[in-house]
Amino acid sequence: MTAVQDTPHTGAGGPGAGKVAVVSGGSKGLGRLLVERLLADGWKVATFSRSANEFVKDTLAEQPERFLWEPVDLVDRKALRSFVGGAARAFGGIDLLINNAAVLNKQELFLTASPRQVDLLLASNLAAPIALAQACARVMSNRGGGQIVNISSINAVRGYRGVAVYSATKAGLDGFSRSLARELGPLNIRVNSLVPGFFDSEMTTEVTEQNRERIARRTPLGRLADVEEIADAVLFLVSPQSSFITGQTIIVDGGITC
């Protein structure tokens, strides 16, 4: 596990100064943006992905003692727990978990889905976030509290053809969030689920322009979300302004599910 030394321009005196965040899948897409913005707000951030890209390498070289990365596969629950333990030791605790990483299968009919693909989705999108939440919550309980934000999907709210198992994992994550908020509330740990609408990411690169236009027409605000807008909602949930919000499923979709 790798950590680096601090520099004056990293936002170390921001609103997250002294706090520690774990973000799953923080090398690209929404995860990368959340890592960047948390670092800019003064947080120390631990993240993992299957391999290091240029963003990871550059951030390791530039952010002293405030950025930590390790190669971890979502389906390896032992490695997930080990990562959390290493992050807690490196940074002195954990205050926030953002369960961002997920696997999206190519659209296919449920009747032809292979058992292997079903197992991969369940392991990556439901079992892994549960394992991370348990490991982080144990650290948070010894620290006097914390926060967990689970990134869900509007597929959990509205049915779509070809993504039945993916939808099931995200709906399970929403239910998990609500029950966990009940259980962990007395420990001063808030748990919420953030449900993004359609936005540009590597998970949506195969959506055709025709389908993008169709989605935009069906969205009351008339467009897809910008990834910054999704990050804004996540950062609101982890801010002091949301200190009395827990057990909620916050939908950020431009109104497409209303």
Beta strands, then each sheet from edge to edge (+ up, - down):
strand 1: 2-3
strand 2: 20-24
strand 3: 44-49
strand 4: 67-71
strand 5: 96-99
strand 6: 146-151
strand 7: 189-196
strand 8: 249-252
sheet 1: 1+ 4- 3- 2- 5- 6- 7- 8-
end
